[in-house]
């Protein structure tokens, strides 16, 4: 009885189900990215996201969890006391504010660690090599994600005054900043005979959006760490913000070409989900509408930053615009609309609230956390990748020949569409057959195509 009195089986089951939902988001990211790339690079993006789950799961077991939530840590990083999950298997939670075992918390948080680098690597789509990306995922999680997550979520962290329910800074701002550094060091993709590129399979992008939207209920709802009214509120505001964000982005794009873009709706929905993430356990449903509107609008406008002459970077899938800008917007709005009445729905959380509760200082804490997370992630990511570029075997950029042929066949040796590569067109009247080129470039470069270009 003494071992289990501090745990609630219903909460354990709820968090374990949420863990499975967050895991499903990882291949969802892969499909979302894959659909917006050319078909010769489609498989590599899905594979890298799944590899992120495997690589980070191992890193988390060895020392990732301990560096993030390890006992006896300092304000900047945890200890190695819980390396190899030592002590984590104890059934009794060491945190009085949660009623789940440490081992349940550890596996739930590993999904957050796994999805974050998967988000970041999308900016280097179509020209980033596989092996260096795998090494980067392991090193980046250790040097960037673990410290930032410790600052924000560990009781020992220096940024505990900020309100970040499910990862505005550790997940979205850090991945957005890393994506910006990644694409800057990779440089722009080659233009093939001035040919335009376009998304090869929009249905993949819709499928990825559906998987992520579905999984986000576990991402935000599960962050309540209990089957409580607060978790229900988190799910409600998550769904509402995503819906409003999707419609906002689609309407903004409609004014340009008078078309209801599926890519636009999907991008807006993800922006709404990103924006509500830090505030899901702190804000009400009416406030979530503003998160969706401003998330969709700000992220849509941010996709144009890459075309500014003095920036001129090639973020292939607009990761910085959606996750970096969306995360920062969500953090700031949380400082405005956070309410004590919402946070206390779980019966154990007490906050002073945000500007809506007349505590204006919360906005300062939100900005401080956001800016620190962004610059730390950008600078350390740049340093990691710059170092890797100096090591021949870890050169992050694929050669021009590999880029022309596609990452799938050159780096993986397999194609997402073998049946298309081998397709033979037959003219029924003449009996003439024509072999299609194995890796014919198709469509429009994703540079900024999350939103329609003017």
C-alpha positions, 0 to 999 in steps of 0.5 A: 500500500505504501508504494502505490498510495501516491499514485492514481491508476486512472491518471497513469492510464490517461498519461500512457494513452497520451504517450501513444498519441504523442508518438503517433505525431512523429510519423505524422510530422514525416507525412506532413513534410513528405507531402510538401517535398518532391517525390524523389525525397519523400521517403527520406523525410518520413524515415528521418522522423521515425529515426528521431523517435528511435535515436532520442528514445535511446538518448533519453534512456542513457542520460537525456531524462536525467539531464532534463529531470534528474534529481539534485540538478542546478538551475541550468541542467539536471544531474546524471543521477537517473542515467539509464533510468536508475531510480526511475523504476520506483513506482512511487512518484518523487513529485508531490504535485503529480500522482503518476510514477516517475517511470510513467512521466519519463516515457511520456516526456520522451515523446516530447524530446523525440518529436522536437528534432524531427520538427527541426530537420524539415528546414533542410529537406531535399539537400540534408544528408541522412547520417549527419542528420542522425548524429545531429539529432542525438547531439542536439537533443543532449546540448539543446533540448535537454537544457531548455526543457530543464530550465522550463519544466524542472523544479530546479530550472531558472525559468520556472516563473514562465508559464509553458504548459506543453512546450512553447519554448522547449519544443517549438521555439527551440525547434524553430530556431534550430531549423533556421540555423540548419537551413542557413548553414545548408544554404539554398537548394539548387535550381534545376533548369529554372524549373518550378517545384511543387508539392508532390502529394498534398494528401500526404500533408493532409494525412500528416495534419490529421495525425498531428491534430489527433496526437496533439490531444495527448500532447496538450491534454496529457500534459495535465498529467491527470485525468482532470477537468484541466486536461479536458480544458486543454483538449477543448482549447487545442481543438478550437485553436487548431480549427480557427487557425486553419480557417484563418490561414486559408482565408488570408491566402484566399484573398491572393488567388481566390482558392481554398488551399488545402495546404493553407488550411493544414498549415494554419491548423498546425500554427493554431496547435503550436500557438495554443501549446504553452497556454493549453492548461492556463487559458479559457476557450474564448481566449483560444479563439484569439490564439487561433486567429493570431497564430494563423495570421502571424505564422502566415506572414512569417513565411514571407521573411525568407524572401527579405533580401538581407535574410534570403534563407531557404527554410524548405518547409517553413519550420521557423515560421510555423514553430518558431514564430508560432511558439513565441506568439503562443508564449506571449499570449499565454502571459496575457490570457493565463487565468488562475481559475483554469490552472486550478481545475486540476485541484493542485496548481496555483498561479498568479495568472497573466494580464487578464488576472492583472498580473502584468509581470507574467508577460515579462517572464514569458518574453524572457523565457522565449528570447533565451530559448530562441538564442540558446537554441540558434547559437548552439545549433549553429555551433554543432552544425558548423563543427560537423561541416568541418568533418568530411564524413559528417558533412551535412550538405548533399552534393549537387549530384545527390541532390539532383538524383534525390535523397531517397535513392542515393542515401537510402537506396529505396524510393517511396514510389517504385511503381511510378519510377518503373511505370510504362505508358502504353499507347493502345493504338500504336503499341508504343511504350515510353519509359518515364524517367526514374526521378523526374523532378516535379512541382514547386519548391517549398520555399514559402509554399506553406502559404500561397505566393503572390 
